[in-house]
Amino acid sequence: SCYYELEARPDALPEILRRLEACPTVTQIYRVTGECCLHIHAVAADQEELERLMNEVLDRLPGVEKLTTRVILSRVKDVKGLRLEGKAEEHGNMRFSRKKNC
């Protein structure tokens, strides 16, 4: 697995998202704030598949200004089942609950 942080021109985002959504190796796409505008997860069977993703998809995306790649070496913690309680309030305040406390 790996993830990418991508910064692109705003006018190119619709086409970038269309291409990434169509790629089966890409498993998750997040619109984020900060130094990049997209956080992208990909899962590949091997290094060759990751290289094809770079050569055939990511390197060909229009309007990309910066692309950072991070290869995941191991998964230390993977929380499943995070639930939101109640509804998001007007200012975005949410409460989170987990099945067990620390």
Secondary structure, 3 states (H helix, E strand, C coil): CEEEEEEECHHHHHHHHHHHHCCCCEEEEEECCCCCCEEEEECCCCHHHHHHHHHHCHHHCCCEEEEEEEECCCCCCCCCCCEEECCCCCCCCCEEECCCCC
